[in-house]
Amino acid sequence: MTDVTATPPTRQRPWLDATLPVEERIDLLMAEMTLAEKVGQTHQVANINPDDDAGEIASGRISSSLYASGATAGNERDEGVLVGNIDAAQRHAVKGSRLGIPLLFGRDVIHGHRTVAPIPLGIAASFDPDVAEEIGEIAAREAAVDGVAWTFTPMVDISEEPRWGRVAESLGETPVLSGRLAAGLIRGFQGDDPSDPDRLAACAKHFAGYGLAAGGRDYDTVSVGENTLRNLHLRPFRSAVDAGVLSVMAAFNDVDGIPMHAHEHLVREVLKGEWGFDGVVVADWNGIGQIVFQGVAADKREAAALAIRAGVDLDMVSGAYLEHLEELVESGEVDLALVDDAVRRVLRLKFRLGLFERPYAARPGASNAPTPSTRAVALRAAQAAHVLVKNDGVLPLDDDAGKVLLSGPFVDDGDALLGTWVLDGRGEEVVTPEAALRERLGDRVTVADGRFPDVTLMQARAADTSVLLLGEHRSRSGEAQSVVDIGLPPGQLELVRAVAAFGKPLVAVVYTGRPLDLTEVLDLADAVLVVWHPGVEAGTALADILLGDAEPHGRLPMTFPLSTRHIPTSTHQRPTGRLIRADVDHQEGRYVDALTYPRLPFGFGLSYTTVDYGAPVLSSATMTTDGSTTLTVTVTNTGERPCREVVQLYFRDPVAQVTRPLVELTDWALVDLEPGQARVVTFDVQAEQTAYAGRDLTTRVDEGEIVLLTGPDAARLQPVSVTITSPKASSACTGRPEG
Ligand code: GLC
């Protein structure tokens, strides 16, 4: 019988032998643990206090703490990470508890810690996994200084709902883009060895289907079948698991009536069983307790039983596990093996992070403020996030632009430019548009913060060119920030109309956490840039792009609908039984009172030059179900300026077991082109890239025709067909002997 009062001396703590395999260390430690101590490892608190919580820590009843503001959208600043508290609390755990199991500290380090990069939707606009990786690496290094060991990012929820504020935190509407950028962020945060003092555990969230919240209303119910889940929404999570993500967070929503925190099939059977995920599944904030609100548990005791059976390993702040798991096991209602599985996963994460060897903050007191080198990364990311969606030639601004008016609330508000989910970034560290353009244009630029639209109008009349900074404040995006209308905030369109009436060059720069209704802005302005919330180098990036010191090469990671009333509009569109002309030429649609198709398609973005696309060419018109073919497409810079072209490859499966998207992004290439330069872009097309969940939900690659499509965005594509054959049929074709 374990003497629960005895503190085994170090020499009797064999799990501390770092030369042993992790699984053996876990076995040795769990053999020592009481049920109470095991349950303690499944309990996470928020903002731990080393004094108030000392007893709970020493008794082994707390496993982890997250440092979070009000946990609503990260749009509230909190007191920051109190490194002293973290280390003090850690000492209570390591020195004061019977087994000395270290605490795990987490925080929403979503798109930067002190060096804030663009919001994830802006990172997605870069279409560059290397940018994502660099951002993750810097964020990890800076957060580790503050003792953070775990971040709750990347968010890989797939959504076609701009009304939903959390699209700001997402990596776009398509599984392949989201999955690859998530893998980049995971590599950046975790590195090859997450026990490295400068690395953090990452967390793919929110598993699953959160982006389907009804009406775009955050936290709302989700009605979706498993086929659509598997063919769209689960895929970036699979990419994250394949990239080695160490944790996954359960989603608040239900899926077809079953709360995700109680969804045994998707969490335990699919994520853990089918995919073999061996990391930690963490609840979202009070997600276990909320099963009661969802009307699927009578009380927290029942919620705890449902959640542990479903495979949720760590309870974020509800207390349901701490209060009820021990008694549920002792009563036989919950099998101890389920608790052991959860504890094993939590301990595995702590061992993998090296917390037993290095439990305290890596370098308390060291500076993690932005440096020239981290700012250079943030600048590259911000430039890459700039999507030029219209240009009648007014950009880049040159001397002919004359006197320039820079106007709008974002001109000098650094904090507003940081974006949602920024807990440690500082507005005063942001290079604002005003600062950057004053430095570059001197007295050619007049700045108006937009408080007085009448003053702005007079200044616009006096200027030769107006640059209006429009869009939504960062606090209107992110968690719990859904909107009923994706139009610009009140008053902005009126100003655009008035300034446009002067008939002078007008540039609209749109700061936003979501696709907005830009239809009228696109009609009235001579140039439009969508720049998201670009982070600490917002002003420098804008000045570089406006003045042509950097080429715009961002692409839209989400479709921009014609209006709120046109939602949903995205690349998720699948063929329907009633074919109308709209499926052919996008000139009409399913509304008799309005056009249907997107105002700006997924993948759209302009540069300061023009690029010609040749027809796609295949090395072979057939490939076997386990084979591949090579597709080449020649792109030519037919203009006067260099560019970075995002050459996109989509496919369509015209005949499948289930309806498949009209176009599905499957690959892309970032291609730098000098003026006049032509390059042959080569895609290695694997048949398995066309794999999907069939009618029986198993993954399959069909024989038959696949239409491959290349182009600059989802609406401007050129097709070429390849036929997938069975290996046997293929060898028969080539005359090779059987076998
Ligand atoms: C929030 C969010 C989640 C975040 C967590 C911790 O409610 O849903 O994304 O990581 O709580 O702050």
Boltz pocket constraint, residues with backbone or C-beta under 6 A from the ligand:
constraints:
  - pocket:
      binder: B
      contacts: [[A, 66], [A, 68], [A, 71], [A, 72], [A, 73], [A, 108], [A, 152], [A, 205], [A, 284], [A, 285], [A, 479]]
      max_distance: 6.0
